[in-house]
Amino acid sequence: MPLNLPSEVNKSNSLKYKKGTKDLIVEALTDHHPLSLKELFEKIVRGNQLFITYPAVRKAAKELVANSILIQDGRKYELNKDWIVEMRTLIERMQANYLQT
């Protein structure tokens, strides 16, 4: 299962895994926020050469909210700032442990 990593990590040339719906949602919200489900779906479909359904985006967004990765405010979604800080801390630890020179 792919990790839900920030967009700059997902766009790295060194990572060549298949992005799941959750990864695509996180990537879309990295650049544009807040977005409704319809806006999320349109950004994902427009930005990727793959078939994905609206119900798949809705289900993944609900799971991301349940896991405190997204925050839902009315009909709009955005990344949880606490999750962003946690991911930054994790990335910094990885860099310190794997990329030491």
Secondary structure, DSSP 8 states (H G I E B T S, - for coil): ------HHHHT-TT------HHHHHHHHHHHS-SEEHHHHHHHHHHHSSS---HHHHHHHHHHHHHTTSEEEETTEEEE-HHHHHHHHHHHHHHHHHHS--
